[in-house]
Amino acid sequence: MDSKGDVSCFRREVIRQQPSVPSEVELSILCVGHVRAGRGLLIPEVNAHFVCVVWCVAGQLMASTDGRLSPIPPGFVSVIAPGTHYSVEILSETGEARFIVFDGAGCEKTLADAGLWSGTFPVGGPPATWLDRIAMRMAETTPACNPLAIVGLFEVLSYTSGAAVAMTPDKMVFEVLRFIHLHGMDPRCTVDRVVKESGVTRSTLARHFKAVTGQTMLEYLTTLRLRKAKQLLKTTAIPISDIGVTVGWAESAYFCRIFKHHAGCSPREFRRCPASGVTSPL
């Protein structure tokens, strides 16, 4: 752990010694920490290959996620999923935050299984006791995957998801978003299926969904799939035709048309472009 400056400003974090998680490890904690600092960048711009969860304890934070600004006031948490370009800034004179970052092949599924996704949620406060326990476990050993720390991670995600459900202003849309993030990569996950799962009329759900997300259900689902497609194009050698199916479009030609319409280039051209630097957060 590290602490710098006077008692009013500090940065304490435990960081995994290995810069990258071994391919055979499904889930590993990259870092966990607690920071109080003055106005400025808390997390510089980064292309995430991990899940990052940031709780605002005091002050005012602002997250930029793929160019969209989201305030993070005290009592709120910001969740960032792999494939997201983001940064977090402290807007107030001082701000305090808790955070945990985890990666591995199963990190995105772990997040979805917990009922969380990229976004900002009211939760009341961070699970400080569990975060402190995780930091202690990580400081004790050096392996990439500490089983006791992973157990603590599950507790953190479960607590955070439960608090978000309890405090969300629109539980109907919250449950719909949970369904989309769990099943959105399945070609059978269509807007019609989402409406059917919600149990309300299409017009009612569409109105609530747009009010909460600022997007239609189709726009949201398309954005989710394209983000995953871009991540796979940049980080894997999976054939382009297979990537389309993996992210929810059964027909390769249709996937390529949708991708070019939104990204301005074909999937092949996107893959060939030099990747932006991927760095660690915090």
N, C-alpha and C positions, 0 to 999 in steps of 0.2 A: 504494500500500500504506500501511497505517496501523499504528502501534505505540504503545500507551499504557501508562503505569504502569512499574513496575520490570521487571527482566529475568525475574522469575518469572511474571508475568502479562502477556500481550500479546494483541493482536488484529490480525492482518494479513490483509487481503483486497483483492481487485481486483473492483470492481463495474462491470458494464456501464453506460455512461452513459445509454442509452435505457431508460426505465422499463418499456416493453413492446416485445416483439419485433414487427417488421413482419409483416403477415399473409402475405406471400409467402415468408417465411423459415421453413423446416421445422424448423430446429434452431439454437439459439443459447445460449451460456453466459451466465447471469445473473450469477453470481459464483463465485469460488473463494477459499478462505482457510484460515487456520491460526489457532487460538485456544487460549490457556491462561488459565483464569479460575477464580475461586473459586466456592463453592456458590451456586446460583441458576439462573435460567432462562438457557439458552444460546440457545434459539429460542423466542420467545413463541408463544402459540396463534395459528395461522394456517390459513386454508383454502387449500390448495395448488393453484395453477394451473400448477405446474412439477414437475419431478423434483428431489428433494433427496437427496444421498447423504452420510452423515455417518459417519466412522470415529472410533472411540474409541481414542486413542493411550495415554492414562493416566487414572487415576481411575475414576469410575463415573458413567455417564450413564443417564438413563431417558427413553424415548420414550413419549409418549401418542399413540396413533394411533386416531382415531375412538373415544376413550374407553377403549381397551385399553392397559394399561401393558406395556412391553417393556424389560427391562434391556439396556443396551449396555455390556458390560464391555470392557476393553482387548483388542484383537485382533478385535473384532466391528465390523460395519458395519450401519447402519440405512438402509434405502431407503424413500423416501416418494414415492408416485405422485400424479399430479393427481387432484383430487376428494377428497383426504384431509384431515381436520381433525386437526392434530397439534401437538405441542410437544416440545421436548427440554430436560431439566433436568440440571444437574450436581448429583449427590448427595454426592460426596466433598468434602473441604476444598478440593481443587483438581482440575481436570480439563483434559485436553488433547484437542483434536479437530481433524481435517481435514475439509473439506467442499467439495462442488461442487454447484451448482444450475444446471439448464438447462431451457429451455422451448422453445416453438414447437409448431406443429401436429403435428410428428413425434416429439415427445419421448417419449411413452408407447410408441410402436411401437419406437423405438430401444432403450428399456429392455427391452421384451419380446424383441426380436431378440437382445439380448445375453445373454438367459437370466436376467434379474433381475426382481424384482417387489417390491411393498411388503412389508417384513418385516425381520427382523434375522438376519444370517448371520455365522458365524465365517469370517474371512479371513486372520487372522494379522497384518495390519497394512495401512496405506494405501500406495498406489503413489506415494510422496512425490515421486520424481523427475519423474514425469509431471505431477503436480499443480503442481509448481514451474514446469515448462515452460509449462503452460497459463497460469498467472498471468503469466509473463513475456510471452507472446504477447498476452494481453489488455491488458497495460499499454502495449504498443508501438503499438496502433492503436485506433481508436474504432468501426469498423463493428460492426453487431449480430452479424455472423457472420464470425469470423476463421477461415479454412479450416484453418490450422495448429493453432489451438486445438481445432477440432472433431476433427481427426485425433487429437490428444491425448486428447480425451474418449472416443473409441472405444477407445483403448488402455487407458484407466482402467477402462472398463466390462468389457472383455475380461479384463483381469487380475483384477478383482474377481469376475466370474462364475466364472472358472477356479479361483480360490482357494476360493470358496464350494462348488463341486462337490467339490473335493478334501477339504475339511474337514467336509462335512455328515455327521452321524451316521446319516442314513437316505437313501441315494442314490435308493432306489426312490421315496420320496415327493417328493424334490427334483425328479426327472424328471417325475413326474406333475404337480406344481405348475407346472413350466416349460411342459408341454403345455397345461394349463388357461389359463395367462396368455397363451399364444400364440393359442389357438383358442377361448377361452371366449365370445367375442362371436358365434360362429357358431352358428346355431340347431341345427346338426347335432352340436354338442358336448354330448352327454348323459353322464350317469353311466355308462351302458352302454358308450359309446364310450371313455370314460376308462379303464374297467376293461379293455377289450379292448386298448387301447394299452399298458397296463402289463405285460401278459403274465402276471399272477398272478390268483389267484382273487379274487372280489369280497369275500369275508369277510376274507381276508388283507390286501388293500389297505385296506378300510374300517377295520380295526383299527390299522394303521400310520398311516393318514391322520389319524384322530381323535387318536391319541397325539401327533402332531407339531403339528397345527393347532388342536386343541380343537374342531373342527367336523366334521360329516359332509361328504362330497364335494358333496352337493346344497346344503347350507347355504353352503359356501364359494363354490360357483359362483353361487348366488343373490346372495350378498353382493357379489361382484365385479361382477355385472351391474347391481345396484341402485346401486352407487357410481358406475358409469359413466353410468347413466340420470340420476341426480341432477346430475352434472356437465353433461351435455348440456342438461338442462332449464334450468339456471341460466345457461349461457354461450352458448346458441345459440337460434335461432328454428325449429329443425327441428320439423315436426309431430309430435305425440305418437305417432301411429300409426307413424311412421317410426322414432322413437326405440326403440320396442319391438323392431322388427326389427333395428336397429343393434346393440342390446346382447344379442341372442340369443333373443328371444321373437317367433315369427312371427305370432302372433295378438294383435292389439291389445287385445281384451277381456281376455285372460288376463294380459297385461302389466299392465293397469290394476288387475286384482284383486290380483295379487302385490304391486304397488307399494303399494296402499292397505293391505294386510295388514301390511306391514313398516314403512311410513313413517307410517301413521296418517292419511294424506290421499291424495287422488287426484293423479296427475301434474299435472293442470291446476291444482289448488289449490297444489301445491308450487311450480310455476312462478310463480304470482302472489304468493307470499309474498316479502317483502323479503329480498334476499340478504344473508347475513352479509358483513361487510367482508373483502375479499381484499387481503392485504398481502404484501410481500416478506419472506422469512425473514432471520434473522441480522442 
